Structures are given as structure tokens and as C-alpha cells.
Amino acid sequence: MAPRRRRGADAAEADAASETDAPKNRPPNTAFRQQRMRAWQCVLTPKLIVIVFSFLSIIYLGFGAYLTYLAHTIRDIQLDYTDCTREAPKDTLGPMPAERISAHFSGNNTLDPYKAQWKVEVKDIQYLGFTAPRNVCTIEYNIPEDLKPTVSFYYHLENFYQNHRRYVASFNAKQLLGDAVDGGTINGSTCDPLAHDANGKIIYPCGVVANSIFNDTFSSPTLLNPALKDGDNVTPNSTVYEMKTTGIAWPGLKDLYGVTKYKLEDIVPPPNWNETYRNGYIKGIAEPPDLREDEHFQNWMMLAAAPNFYKLYQRNDQDVMRSGTYQVTIVDTYDTVVYNGRKSFLITTISTMGSRNPWPGIIFLIVGGICLILDVYFILSFFLWKPRKLGDPSYLSWNQPSAAAQPHAGAAQ
């Protein structure tokens, strides 16, 4: 058994030192340091709950109704021309299947937007330094009411996965910026397998994203007015609704692109660009594109998060698109059948929330409806169904005087 330690002089000195040092380690007796500051505590009383849910239901239902109204003020028409080269009549206009047409207009119209015609022709198209026969799809469709500017023209692709993990990374940012990135760097980048051709020349711009760019071309819509008659002569009359291809990309995107510093003999176009650059890049004839000014390319490089997406092709910000029958010609070169996809074009007005999209308004209405149902339930349960008596909030812990503020029993004596 170990002997008991006796308190000697050393122990007494240690106790005295600890008593002397205690105030130095103890936090000051203030409201902030002792956590006695006054604070607001939310007590969820029935009255407060009813007020909160009433307020939320008003906000969500009101905002949802406004978004739904905006969506229904949009006027648009979308035409699917995927099968134009296979199903449309040759050289002569014929009826277009109604299931390929989607439109949203007011009901009181003399023109039927679901009656359209199409045809396909083979025409010689002038490209950069050569002429080649191409399938040209012509579509006539009805705009039953005037469309106020801004009028936007989109193309729509279905089942195209721009969000694939390897597709997303398949480009070289420095090359797009205009730098003459050397072949070793390009070959070791994510541009592979579209980094160079069989002869070892660098592909510009490299990567799968640039190679797969949408290359159908659309004309501006042409309003087909009644023919002009001069005696026995009948002259077709038409008015082009001019749409511009500038101002279709976000201004900040231009900072990501530049004029290439490559020598033309060192680079070749991507394989799928042969429709335009059949003979490669040629000085003065088929120069490489100025990506800083090519807004179609910039929009394509803004990768979509979903497999079905729209991209802006052209627009008109000033002129009203008058009601009538319009015609659009399409140089049909982009094959979507190989990946079981579809393509179409959309002509639409826009609102402060953009193009037609009813889902934000529907979601707000659903949430507002849930808040309203809960609000009615709480009103009935708290005030009409005789609930138990509400407790007194004054007995809550934060409403009680703190222990530090109460006098000690010894001090009272």
C-alpha cells in the first residue's frame, strides 16, 4: 500500500499559485463572453404559422400565375423537317404531316398554322471555291397573326448528347483563342482522336465538338404576297423578312476566341467540315473561319445540358412579322438519322422570361397550392377543431432569468 502523500510547503505554494492564476484563465463576466446576450427566439404559435403560410401561398401563386401568363403570351411555330429529303415531294410542294408541326397562337385566326407544305430539290450550292449539288428543302407555313419583335429563329436537335463526358472536354481552349499550339501539345490533349489528319497536319479547330457543328443553313423567311397582275402577265410577289445572324451569342463569348496564328499549310479543317472546305484551307479562297466573329460557332460551343436543345440561329429586333404564308429554304446537310435524332426549326416571340416555357409557372403554382392547402389545414386545426390549450411562452427557458443573474443563497443570508 502506497503511503499517503502529505501536504507540505510545495503543495501549499502550488495551491496559492493556482488561485492567483485562476482569474487570468476565466472569461470576463460579460453578456457577450458568457453567452447572455439578448436574442430573438422564434416561437411557432398557430397565429404565426398561419400568417407565414398565407404569405407564402400569395407569393407563389401570384408569381406562378404571372409566369404562366407570360408563357401563354408567346406565339411560336415549330416545324420538324428531319425526313424532308426522304418523304417530301420532289420539286413540287405537297402537304406536310400535321404531326410534324407544333404551334401556339390565339384561336381566332383565318390561317391554319397546322397546314404547311414542303418539297425537296437538288440544287447547286456555291461554297468556298467550289460548287456542289445539295438537297434543298423548301417549307411553306402559315403565321396566322402578327408577331411583335423580337422574333427569334432557333434550330432544335433531339437525342444529341452534348453533355457526354468525353464530348464536353474535346477541344483546346488555347487553340480556339488563336494560339498556334504545337502538334505535340495537340496530340496529347483531349482533342484526340480528332487532333491531326493522316498526314500529320493539325486539325483546326480540333476536337469532336467543333467537328460536329450543326451545318444546315436557313434563309430568312419570305412572305408570299398575292401575285401581281399586269394584263395577262402574272408576277409572283414576295417580301423577305430580314433576319440577322449577328447579336445571337452572348457578348462575353467573343473573349474566348481569336484569329488563328497557324500557317495555312500546317492545318486542315475537321473531317465534317468538308461540306464547306472540300479543298482544305486556301489563302484568299477558303480562309480559316474567324472564330471571334463566328457567332454560330460560339453558340454551338456553349454545350447543352440536355439531349434535346435549342440554339439561336438568327433574329429580328425591329420589324413586326406580319401574318401570312411564309417560305423558308434549308440546305439540308446535317444528318441526324445516324444517331436516331431529329431536327426542326422554331420561330418564336420572346417575353421578359425568354421563349415559351410553362414549367416555371406550373412549379410555382404547385408549391403555392401546397402552401395554401397547409394554410387552410392549420386554420381549421388551430381555430375550429378545438385543439389543446396553447402553452405559456413565458415559461420557455430563454424567458427565464439566467442562473448568473439570480442572487446566491449565501449572499441572501
QUIBEL-V126002 format. One record per residue. N is the residue number from 1. RES is the residue in three letters. PHI is phi in degrees with one decimal (999 if undefined). PSI is psi as a letter, one per 30 degrees, with the letter a starting at -180 (NA if undefined). Layout:
# QUIBEL-V126002
((N	RES	PHI	PSI) (N	RES	PHI	PSI))
This chain:
# QUIBEL-V126002
((1	MET	999	k) (2	ALA	-74.8	k) (3	PRO	-67.6	k) (4	ARG	-69.3	k) (5	ARG	-78.9	k) (6	ARG	-94.0	k) (7	ARG	-78.6	j) (8	GLY	-109.0	a) (9	ALA	-67.4	e) (10	ASP	-64.9	e) (11	ALA	-66.3	e) (12	ALA	-64.1	e) (13	GLU	-67.0	e) (14	ALA	-65.5	e) (15	ASP	-64.6	e) (16	ALA	-64.9	e) (17	ALA	-67.3	e) (18	SER	-66.3	e) (19	GLU	-67.0	e) (20	THR	-72.6	e) (21	ASP	-83.6	f) (22	ALA	-56.7	e) (23	PRO	-62.6	f) (24	LYS	-68.6	e) (25	ASN	-92.7	f) (26	ARG	-87.7	k) (27	PRO	-60.3	k) (28	PRO	-59.9	l) (29	ASN	-84.8	i) (30	THR	-117.3	l) (31	ALA	-63.2	e) (32	PHE	-71.5	e) (33	ARG	-74.0	f) (34	GLN	-99.5	g) (35	GLN	57.9	h) (36	ARG	-118.7	g) (37	MET	-68.8	k) (38	ARG	-70.6	k) (39	ALA	-144.2	l) (40	TRP	-84.8	k) (41	GLN	-115.0	k) (42	CYS	-80.3	j) (43	VAL	-103.5	j) (44	LEU	-77.9	i) (45	THR	-78.8	l) (46	PRO	-55.4	e) (47	LYS	-63.7	e) (48	LEU	-65.8	e) (49	ILE	-63.3	e) (50	VAL	-63.7	e) (51	ILE	-64.5	e) (52	VAL	-62.5	e) (53	PHE	-69.5	e) (54	SER	-64.3	e) (55	PHE	-63.7	e) (56	LEU	-64.3	e) (57	SER	-65.4	e) (58	ILE	-64.9	e) (59	ILE	-63.2	e) (60	TYR	-67.4	e) (61	LEU	-67.2	e) (62	GLY	-65.6	e) (63	PHE	-67.4	e) (64	GLY	-64.0	e) (65	ALA	-64.3	e) (66	TYR	-66.4	e) (67	LEU	-64.9	e) (68	THR	-65.7	e) (69	TYR	-62.4	e) (70	LEU	-60.5	e) (71	ALA	-62.9	e) (72	HIS	-83.2	f) (73	THR	-84.1	f) (74	ILE	-73.3	k) (75	ARG	-113.5	k) (76	ASP	-152.5	l) (77	ILE	-145.4	k) (78	GLN	-126.8	k) (79	LEU	-125.0	k) (80	ASP	-90.0	j) (81	TYR	-114.6	g) (82	THR	-54.3	e) (83	ASP	-99.5	g) (84	CYS	-61.0	e) (85	THR	-69.8	f) (86	ARG	-105.2	e) (87	GLU	-111.5	f) (88	ALA	-71.1	k) (89	PRO	-62.8	l) (90	LYS	-83.3	k) (91	ASP	68.4	f) (92	THR	-129.0	k) (93	LEU	-64.8	k) (94	GLY	-138.8	l) (95	PRO	-65.0	k) (96	MET	-94.3	k) (97	PRO	-55.2	k) (98	ALA	-64.3	f) (99	GLU	-70.6	f) (100	ARG	-88.5	g) (101	ILE	-118.7	k) (102	SER	-131.0	k) (103	ALA	-144.0	l) (104	HIS	-135.7	j) (105	PHE	-136.7	l) (106	SER	-69.4	l) (107	GLY	-76.4	f) (108	ASN	-91.5	i) (109	ASN	-137.2	k) (110	THR	-84.1	f) (111	LEU	-91.6	k) (112	ASP	-93.1	j) (113	PRO	-68.9	f) (114	TYR	-92.2	g) (115	LYS	-110.7	j) (116	ALA	-131.3	l) (117	GLN	-128.7	l) (118	TRP	-147.8	l) (119	LYS	-157.3	l) (120	VAL	-129.2	k) (121	GLU	-133.5	l) (122	VAL	-104.2	j) (123	LYS	-128.3	l) (124	ASP	-83.5	k) (125	ILE	-109.8	k) (126	GLN	-83.1	k) (127	TYR	-114.7	a) (128	LEU	-79.9	j) (129	GLY	90.3	g) (130	PHE	-158.7	l) (131	THR	-122.6	k) (132	ALA	-142.5	k) (133	PRO	-73.9	k) (134	ARG	-138.5	l) (135	ASN	-75.5	k) (136	VAL	-116.6	j) (137	CYS	-96.9	k) (138	THR	-111.9	k) (139	ILE	-125.2	k) (140	GLU	-108.5	k) (141	TYR	-143.4	l) (142	ASN	-105.9	k) (143	ILE	-108.5	j) (144	PRO	-76.8	f) (145	GLU	-148.2	l) (146	ASP	-65.1	k) (147	LEU	-107.7	k) (148	LYS	-80.8	k) (149	PRO	-67.6	l) (150	THR	-84.2	k) (151	VAL	-106.3	k) (152	SER	-113.6	k) (153	PHE	-118.6	j) (154	TYR	-113.4	l) (155	TYR	-107.9	k) (156	HIS	-125.9	k) (157	LEU	-116.5	k) (158	GLU	-118.1	k) (159	ASN	64.3	h) (160	PHE	-111.3	j) (161	TYR	-93.0	i) (162	GLN	-72.8	f) (163	ASN	-93.6	g) (164	HIS	-62.8	k) (165	ARG	-61.2	e) (166	ARG	-82.1	e) (167	TYR	-65.0	e) (168	VAL	-58.7	e) (169	ALA	-92.4	g) (170	SER	-87.1	i) (171	PHE	-163.9	l) (172	ASN	-124.3	j) (173	ALA	-63.5	e) (174	LYS	-67.5	e) (175	GLN	-65.1	e) (176	LEU	-65.4	f) (177	LEU	-73.6	f) (178	GLY	113.6	f) (179	ASP	-69.1	k) (180	ALA	-84.8	i) (181	VAL	-67.7	k) (182	ASP	-69.8	l) (183	GLY	-62.0	e) (184	GLY	-62.6	e) (185	THR	-67.1	e) (186	ILE	-63.6	e) (187	ASN	-65.2	f) (188	GLY	-93.4	g) (189	SER	-96.0	a) (190	THR	-76.6	g) (191	CYS	-67.3	f) (192	ASP	-54.1	k) (193	PRO	-94.3	g) (194	LEU	-107.4	h) (195	ALA	-103.5	e) (196	HIS	-152.4	l) (197	ASP	-92.3	a) (198	ALA	-66.6	f) (199	ASN	-92.4	g) (200	GLY	86.6	g) (201	LYS	-76.4	k) (202	ILE	-74.0	k) (203	ILE	-82.4	k) (204	TYR	-129.1	k) (205	PRO	-78.8	k) (206	CYS	-82.1	l) (207	GLY	99.9	l) (208	VAL	-73.1	e) (209	VAL	-62.6	e) (210	ALA	-65.0	e) (211	ASN	-64.7	e) (212	SER	-95.6	g) (213	ILE	-57.4	k) (214	PHE	-67.9	k) (215	ASN	-122.3	g) (216	ASP	-69.5	k) (217	THR	-117.7	k) (218	PHE	-117.4	k) (219	SER	-84.4	l) (220	SER	-69.5	k) (221	PRO	-60.1	k) (222	THR	-118.1	k) (223	LEU	-78.8	k) (224	LEU	-90.8	j) (225	ASN	-79.6	l) (226	PRO	-57.1	k) (227	ALA	-64.9	k) (228	LEU	-87.5	k) (229	LYS	-109.8	k) (230	ASP	-129.2	i) (231	GLY	70.2	b) (232	ASP	-88.9	f) (233	ASN	-90.9	k) (234	VAL	-120.3	k) (235	THR	-112.6	k) (236	PRO	-59.2	k) (237	ASN	-120.6	k) (238	SER	-153.2	l) (239	THR	-132.2	k) (240	VAL	-82.7	k) (241	TYR	-89.8	j) (242	GLU	-66.4	k) (243	MET	-122.2	k) (244	LYS	-102.2	l) (245	THR	-104.3	g) (246	THR	-106.5	l) (247	GLY	75.4	g) (248	ILE	-99.0	f) (249	ALA	-117.3	l) (250	TRP	-61.8	k) (251	PRO	-56.9	e) (252	GLY	-67.5	f) (253	LEU	-67.8	f) (254	LYS	-62.6	f) (255	ASP	-69.1	f) (256	LEU	-90.7	f) (257	TYR	-131.5	l) (258	GLY	-158.5	l) (259	VAL	-76.0	k) (260	THR	-67.3	k) (261	LYS	-100.8	g) (262	TYR	-67.3	l) (263	LYS	-80.3	k) (264	LEU	-60.5	e) (265	GLU	-73.4	f) (266	ASP	-99.1	f) (267	ILE	-130.8	l) (268	VAL	-136.6	l) (269	PRO	-71.5	l) (270	PRO	-60.1	l) (271	PRO	-55.0	e) (272	ASN	-75.9	f) (273	TRP	-87.8	g) (274	ASN	-64.9	f) (275	GLU	-61.3	f) (276	THR	-106.4	e) (277	TYR	-109.9	i) (278	ARG	-63.4	e) (279	ASN	-102.2	g) (280	GLY	78.6	a) (281	TYR	-82.2	k) (282	ILE	-130.2	k) (283	LYS	-61.8	k) (284	GLY	79.3	f) (285	ILE	-119.7	e) (286	ALA	-130.3	i) (287	GLU	-70.0	l) (288	PRO	-58.8	k) (289	PRO	-67.1	k) (290	ASP	-83.2	j) (291	LEU	-63.8	f) (292	ARG	-68.1	f) (293	GLU	-107.7	f) (294	ASP	-87.6	j) (295	GLU	-75.6	f) (296	HIS	-62.7	e) (297	PHE	-64.3	e) (298	GLN	-62.6	e) (299	ASN	-65.2	e) (300	TRP	-65.7	e) (301	MET	-74.6	f) (302	MET	-80.2	j) (303	LEU	-69.0	k) (304	ALA	-82.6	k) (305	ALA	-84.9	f) (306	ALA	-120.0	l) (307	PRO	-72.8	f) (308	ASN	-110.2	j) (309	PHE	-149.4	l) (310	TYR	-112.0	k) (311	LYS	-136.5	k) (312	LEU	-71.6	k) (313	TYR	-108.2	e) (314	GLN	-159.1	l) (315	ARG	-157.4	l) (316	ASN	-136.4	k) (317	ASP	-101.8	f) (318	GLN	-117.9	e) (319	ASP	-100.0	k) (320	VAL	-76.9	k) (321	MET	-88.2	j) (322	ARG	-67.8	l) (323	SER	-66.7	l) (324	GLY	150.8	a) (325	THR	-98.3	k) (326	TYR	-116.5	l) (327	GLN	-131.5	k) (328	VAL	-128.2	k) (329	THR	-107.5	k) (330	ILE	-127.4	k) (331	VAL	-82.0	j) (332	ASP	-90.5	j) (333	THR	-123.3	f) (334	TYR	-92.4	j) (335	ASP	-90.2	j) (336	THR	-99.0	f) (337	VAL	-66.8	e) (338	VAL	-63.2	f) (339	TYR	-117.8	g) (340	ASN	57.9	h) (341	GLY	-105.3	l) (342	ARG	-137.0	l) (343	LYS	-140.2	k) (344	SER	-157.3	l) (345	PHE	-125.8	l) (346	LEU	-130.5	k) (347	ILE	-112.4	k) (348	THR	-149.3	l) (349	THR	-87.7	l) (350	ILE	-132.9	l) (351	SER	-120.3	a) (352	THR	-64.4	f) (353	MET	-101.2	g) (354	GLY	98.0	a) (355	SER	-77.5	a) (356	ARG	-65.8	k) (357	ASN	-154.0	j) (358	PRO	-75.4	f) (359	TRP	-67.0	e) (360	PRO	-57.0	e) (361	GLY	-64.1	e) (362	ILE	-64.0	e) (363	ILE	-64.2	e) (364	PHE	-63.3	e) (365	LEU	-65.1	e) (366	ILE	-64.2	e) (367	VAL	-63.9	e) (368	GLY	-63.4	e) (369	GLY	-64.4	e) (370	ILE	-62.8	e) (371	CYS	-62.5	e) (372	LEU	-67.3	e) (373	ILE	-63.2	e) (374	LEU	-64.4	e) (375	ASP	-62.4	e) (376	VAL	-63.7	e) (377	TYR	-61.6	e) (378	PHE	-66.3	e) (379	ILE	-62.2	e) (380	LEU	-66.2	e) (381	SER	-73.6	e) (382	PHE	-85.8	e) (383	PHE	-118.3	f) (384	LEU	-115.7	f) (385	TRP	-97.3	g) (386	LYS	50.0	i) (387	PRO	-73.4	l) (388	ARG	-66.9	l) (389	LYS	-65.6	k) (390	LEU	-72.3	k) (391	GLY	-67.6	l) (392	ASP	-81.8	j) (393	PRO	-63.6	f) (394	SER	-68.7	f) (395	TYR	-87.0	f) (396	LEU	-66.7	l) (397	SER	-60.8	e) (398	TRP	-75.6	f) (399	ASN	-94.5	f) (400	GLN	-93.3	k) (401	PRO	-63.8	k) (402	SER	-68.8	l) (403	ALA	-63.3	e) (404	ALA	-69.1	f) (405	ALA	-83.4	f) (406	GLN	-78.0	k) (407	PRO	-70.9	k) (408	HIS	-72.9	l) (409	ALA	-62.8	e) (410	GLY	-65.4	e) (411	ALA	-68.5	e) (412	ALA	-66.5	e) (413	GLN	-74.4	NA))
